[in-house]
Amino acid sequence: MAMAALRREGRRFAPLISPRPITAVRSSPPALSHEDEGPIGVRYVSTQVVRNRMKSVKSIQKITKAMKMVAASKLRAIQTKAENSRGLWQPFTALLGDLPSVDVKKNVVVTISSDKGLCGGINSTSVKISKGLHKLNSGPEKETKYVILGEKAKAQLVRDSKKDIELIITELQKNPLSYTQVSVLADEILKNVEYDALRIVFNKFHSVVSFVPTVSTVLSPEIVEREAESGGKLGDLDSYEIEGGETKGEILQNLSEFQFSCVMFNAVLENACSEQGARMSAMDSSSRNAGDMLDRLTLTYNRTRQASITTELIEIISGASALEG
């Protein structure tokens, strides 16, 4: 009678005990533990989910660290070029001026952005300023068009200003930037666009964590001559003597084209430096956030695993106590 009662009690508490014998667990290979198999119960599934999440966060952290190192390497290469290019456009600014407030009929906003993302808000800033310039220089007798450099500005401006886009140039940084490459692009813009003023929007590089949205204005030869005749900042142009057989209009035409190519070269390099610096900061922040998330997931995993082990021990002890009593 006692043996029959013991067998009945054993069958009643059997579901509470692990379905595999202890010897079977010990004889299993070390690569496949009891918890990795996840036999029955929500606690095993949740532990596995947390483990998978930790693995994916570690992979993302490796990628962001690698992207930060690549951006730092590219920044060092471009920064020297950008600093040297500042000496090209400064003499033209001293001679022909930079008049952002000049009132003309035909304005062209040249928006410089990046082709790739993950670089903070530099592209959004350039697009916002470009839209503000477009709105400021629009009117019943005025015409304002866009020339876009970069995929990111294209994606944002095409949505609501497609009819005002005159020219789109992408993949500018596919090859190392040089003055020859940028001067060809500047010549293409001048051939395809009619303008009185070119307003170039870019991000000027200050440091890895700092960039300043900047607008440079290049006037057409006719507007430069008009401003020089009316006096003001360009009134000193008449004091220069012209040598050779070229007329004043031809010299202003050559100076204006050369000024635009120099300003474009500097703007493209400054924007590229700002892009890499912003990408470094963004990837560094992402790596730190991934580390914080990994710490929280590790704590959650340890707590979940400890709770599951405690629950199993309670079930085994309760079953053993019932069999004895």
C-alpha positions as CSV (number, residue, x, y, z in Angstrom):
1,M,0.0,0.0,0.0
2,A,2.8,2.4,0.9
3,M,4.6,1.7,-2.4
4,A,1.4,2.3,-4.4
5,A,0.8,5.6,-2.6
6,L,4.5,6.7,-3.3
7,R,4.1,5.9,-7.1
8,R,0.8,8.0,-7.2
9,E,2.6,10.9,-5.5
10,G,5.5,10.6,-7.9
11,R,3.2,10.7,-11.0
12,R,1.4,13.8,-9.5
13,F,4.7,15.8,-9.1
14,A,6.4,14.5,-12.2
15,P,5.6,17.6,-14.4
16,L,7.4,19.8,-11.9
17,I,10.7,18.0,-12.3
18,S,13.0,18.5,-15.3
19,P,12.0,16.0,-18.0
20,R,15.6,15.0,-18.5
21,P,17.7,13.1,-15.9
22,I,20.6,14.9,-14.3
23,T,23.0,12.4,-15.8
24,A,21.7,13.2,-19.3
25,V,22.4,16.9,-18.8
26,R,25.9,16.2,-17.6
27,S,26.7,13.9,-20.5
28,S,25.6,16.5,-23.1
29,P,28.3,18.4,-25.1
30,P,29.4,21.7,-23.6
31,A,28.5,23.7,-26.7
32,L,24.8,22.9,-26.2
33,S,23.9,23.7,-22.6
34,H,20.5,23.1,-20.9
35,E,19.5,26.7,-21.3
36,D,20.5,27.0,-25.0
37,E,18.2,24.2,-25.9
38,G,15.3,26.0,-24.2
39,P,13.0,23.0,-23.6
40,I,9.7,24.2,-22.1
41,G,8.7,27.5,-20.4
42,V,8.7,31.2,-21.2
43,R,11.8,31.9,-19.1
44,Y,14.0,29.9,-21.5
45,V,12.6,31.8,-24.5
46,S,13.1,35.2,-23.0
47,T,16.7,34.4,-22.1
48,Q,17.4,33.4,-25.7
49,V,15.7,36.6,-27.0
50,V,17.9,38.7,-24.7
51,R,21.0,36.8,-25.8
52,N,20.2,37.4,-29.5
53,R,19.6,41.1,-28.8
54,M,23.0,41.4,-27.1
55,K,24.7,39.7,-30.1
56,S,23.1,42.1,-32.5
57,V,24.0,45.2,-30.4
58,K,27.6,44.0,-30.2
59,S,27.7,43.7,-34.0
60,I,26.2,47.2,-34.4
61,Q,28.8,48.6,-32.0
62,K,31.7,47.1,-34.1
63,I,30.3,48.7,-37.2
64,T,29.9,52.1,-35.7
65,K,33.5,52.0,-34.3
66,A,34.8,51.0,-37.7
67,M,32.9,53.8,-39.4
68,K,34.3,56.3,-36.9
69,M,37.8,55.2,-37.7
70,V,37.2,55.5,-41.5
71,A,35.7,59.0,-41.1
72,A,38.7,60.1,-39.0
73,S,41.1,58.9,-41.7
74,K,39.1,60.7,-44.5
75,L,38.9,63.9,-42.4
76,R,42.7,64.1,-42.0
77,A,43.1,63.8,-45.8
78,I,40.5,66.4,-46.7
79,Q,41.2,68.9,-43.9
80,T,44.6,69.9,-45.3
81,K,43.1,70.6,-48.8
82,A,40.3,72.6,-47.3
83,E,42.7,74.8,-45.3
84,N,44.9,75.4,-48.4
85,S,41.9,76.2,-50.6
86,R,40.9,79.2,-48.4
87,G,43.6,81.2,-50.0
88,L,42.1,80.9,-53.4
89,W,38.8,82.7,-52.9
90,Q,39.8,85.3,-50.4
91,P,41.5,87.6,-52.9
92,F,38.4,87.5,-55.1
93,T,36.2,88.4,-52.1
94,A,38.5,91.4,-51.4
95,L,38.3,92.5,-55.1
96,L,34.8,91.6,-56.2
97,G,33.1,91.5,-52.8
98,D,30.6,89.1,-51.3
99,L,27.2,90.9,-51.3
100,P,24.5,88.6,-49.9
101,S,22.0,91.4,-49.8
102,V,22.2,92.4,-53.5
103,D,18.9,92.7,-55.2
104,V,18.8,90.9,-58.6
105,K,16.1,89.3,-60.7
106,K,17.7,85.9,-61.5
107,N,19.0,84.0,-58.4
108,V,20.5,80.5,-58.4
109,V,20.9,78.7,-55.1
110,V,23.7,76.2,-55.2
111,T,23.1,73.7,-52.4
112,I,26.0,71.5,-51.5
113,S,25.3,68.3,-49.5
114,S,26.6,64.8,-49.1
115,D,25.8,61.6,-51.0
116,K,25.7,59.4,-47.8
117,G,23.9,59.8,-44.5
118,L,24.7,59.0,-40.9
119,C,26.4,62.4,-40.5
120,G,24.1,64.3,-38.2
121,G,22.1,67.3,-39.4
122,I,24.4,69.0,-41.8
123,N,22.3,68.2,-44.9
124,S,19.1,69.3,-43.2
125,T,20.7,72.6,-42.3
126,S,21.8,73.3,-45.8
127,V,18.4,72.5,-47.2
128,K,16.7,74.7,-44.7
129,I,18.9,77.6,-45.5
130,S,18.4,77.0,-49.2
131,K,14.6,77.1,-48.8
132,G,14.9,80.3,-46.8
133,L,17.0,81.9,-49.6
134,H,14.5,80.7,-52.2
135,K,11.6,82.2,-50.3
136,L,13.5,85.5,-49.6
137,N,14.5,86.1,-53.2
138,S,11.2,85.1,-54.8
139,G,8.7,87.6,-56.1
140,P,6.5,88.6,-59.1
141,E,9.4,89.8,-61.2
142,K,12.1,87.5,-59.7
143,E,13.2,84.0,-60.6
144,T,15.0,81.7,-58.2
145,K,16.3,78.2,-59.2
146,Y,18.1,75.4,-57.5
147,V,21.4,73.7,-58.4
148,I,21.9,70.6,-56.2
149,L,25.1,68.8,-55.4
150,G,24.6,65.6,-53.5
151,E,21.9,62.9,-53.0
152,K,20.7,64.0,-49.6
153,A,19.7,67.6,-50.7
154,K,18.2,66.1,-53.9
155,A,16.0,63.7,-51.9
156,Q,14.7,66.6,-49.7
157,L,14.2,69.3,-52.4
158,V,12.7,67.1,-55.0
159,R,9.6,66.5,-52.9
160,D,8.3,70.1,-52.8
161,S,10.5,72.1,-55.2
162,K,10.9,69.8,-58.2
163,K,9.8,72.5,-60.7
164,D,12.5,74.9,-59.5
165,I,15.4,72.5,-59.8
166,E,17.6,73.4,-62.8
167,L,20.5,71.0,-62.4
168,I,21.4,68.0,-60.2
169,I,24.9,66.6,-59.7
170,T,25.6,63.5,-57.6
171,E,28.5,61.2,-56.7
172,L,30.8,64.2,-56.3
173,Q,33.1,62.5,-53.8
174,K,33.3,59.2,-55.7
175,N,36.9,60.2,-56.6
176,P,39.3,62.3,-54.6
177,L,38.4,65.9,-54.8
178,S,40.6,68.2,-57.0
179,Y,40.4,71.6,-58.4
180,T,40.2,70.2,-62.0
181,Q,37.2,68.1,-61.1
182,V,35.3,71.0,-59.4
183,S,36.2,73.5,-62.1
184,V,34.6,71.2,-64.7
185,L,31.4,71.1,-62.6
186,A,31.5,74.9,-62.2
187,D,31.8,75.3,-66.0
188,E,28.9,72.9,-66.5
189,I,26.7,75.0,-64.1
190,L,27.6,78.3,-65.8
191,K,26.8,76.8,-69.2
192,N,23.3,75.5,-68.2
193,V,22.1,78.2,-65.9
194,E,21.2,81.9,-66.5
195,Y,21.9,84.0,-63.4
196,D,22.5,87.4,-61.9
197,A,23.7,86.0,-58.6
198,L,24.9,82.5,-57.5
199,R,24.3,81.8,-53.8
200,I,26.4,78.9,-52.7
201,V,25.1,77.2,-49.5
202,F,27.6,74.9,-47.6
203,N,28.8,74.0,-44.1
204,K,32.1,75.6,-43.2
205,F,34.4,73.4,-41.1
206,H,35.6,74.7,-37.7
207,S,36.3,71.5,-35.7
208,V,35.2,67.9,-35.5
209,V,32.2,68.9,-33.4
210,S,31.5,72.4,-34.9
211,F,30.5,73.5,-38.4
212,V,28.9,76.8,-39.5
213,P,26.3,77.1,-42.3
214,T,27.6,79.6,-44.8
215,V,26.3,81.4,-47.9
216,S,28.8,82.8,-50.5
217,T,27.5,85.1,-53.2
218,V,29.1,85.3,-56.7
219,L,27.7,88.0,-59.0
220,S,27.5,87.9,-62.8
221,P,29.8,90.3,-64.7
222,E,26.9,92.6,-65.6
223,I,25.9,93.0,-61.9
224,V,29.5,93.5,-60.9
225,E,29.8,96.3,-63.4
226,R,26.5,97.8,-62.4
227,E,27.5,97.8,-58.7
228,A,30.9,99.3,-59.5
229,E,29.3,102.1,-61.4
230,S,26.8,102.9,-58.6
231,G,29.7,103.1,-56.1
232,G,29.5,101.3,-52.8
233,K,31.8,98.4,-52.0
234,L,32.7,97.7,-55.6
235,G,33.4,101.3,-56.5
236,D,37.2,100.8,-56.3
237,L,37.2,98.6,-59.4
238,D,37.4,101.7,-61.7
239,S,40.7,102.6,-60.1
240,Y,42.5,99.6,-61.6
241,E,44.3,100.0,-64.9
242,I,43.6,97.4,-67.7
243,E,46.6,96.1,-69.6
244,G,46.4,94.2,-72.9
245,G,43.7,94.2,-75.5
246,E,40.8,92.9,-73.4
247,T,37.9,95.1,-72.4
248,K,36.6,95.6,-68.9
249,G,33.6,93.4,-69.6
250,E,35.8,90.5,-70.8
251,I,38.1,90.8,-67.7
252,L,35.1,90.8,-65.4
253,Q,33.7,87.7,-67.2
254,N,37.0,85.8,-66.7
255,L,37.3,87.0,-63.0
256,S,33.7,86.0,-62.3
257,E,34.1,82.5,-63.7
258,F,37.4,82.0,-61.9
259,Q,35.9,83.3,-58.7
260,F,33.0,80.8,-58.9
261,S,35.2,77.8,-59.5
262,C,37.5,78.8,-56.6
263,V,34.6,79.4,-54.2
264,M,33.0,76.1,-55.3
265,F,36.2,74.2,-54.7
266,N,36.5,75.6,-51.2
267,A,32.8,75.1,-50.5
268,V,33.0,71.4,-51.6
269,L,36.1,70.7,-49.4
270,E,34.6,72.6,-46.4
271,N,31.4,70.6,-46.7
272,A,33.3,67.3,-47.0
273,C,35.2,68.1,-43.8
274,S,32.1,69.0,-42.0
275,E,30.5,65.7,-43.2
276,Q,33.3,63.5,-42.0
277,G,33.5,65.4,-38.6
278,A,29.8,65.1,-38.1
279,R,29.9,61.4,-39.0
280,M,32.7,60.9,-36.5
281,S,30.6,62.5,-33.8
282,A,27.5,60.6,-34.7
283,M,29.3,57.2,-34.8
284,D,31.1,57.9,-31.5
285,S,27.7,58.7,-29.9
286,S,26.2,55.6,-31.4
287,S,29.0,53.4,-30.0
288,R,28.5,54.8,-26.5
289,N,24.8,54.3,-26.8
290,A,25.3,50.7,-27.9
291,G,27.7,50.2,-24.9
292,D,25.0,51.5,-22.5
293,M,22.4,49.3,-24.1
294,L,24.7,46.3,-23.8
295,D,25.1,46.9,-20.1
296,R,21.4,47.1,-19.6
297,L,20.8,43.9,-21.6
298,T,23.5,42.1,-19.7
299,L,21.9,43.0,-16.4
300,T,18.5,41.9,-17.7
301,Y,20.0,38.6,-19.0
302,N,21.7,37.8,-15.7
303,R,18.5,38.6,-13.7
304,T,16.4,36.5,-16.0
305,R,18.9,33.6,-15.9
306,Q,19.1,33.8,-12.1
307,A,15.3,33.8,-11.7
308,S,15.0,30.7,-14.0
309,I,17.6,28.8,-12.0
310,T,16.0,29.7,-8.7
311,T,12.6,28.6,-10.0
312,E,14.0,25.3,-11.2
313,L,15.6,24.7,-7.8
314,I,12.4,25.4,-6.0
315,E,10.5,23.0,-8.2
316,I,13.1,20.2,-7.7
317,I,13.1,20.7,-3.9
318,S,9.3,20.8,-3.7
319,G,9.1,17.6,-5.8
320,A,11.7,15.8,-3.6
321,S,9.9,16.9,-0.4
322,A,6.6,15.7,-1.7
323,L,8.1,12.3,-2.6
324,E,9.7,12.0,0.9
325,G,6.5,13.0,2.7
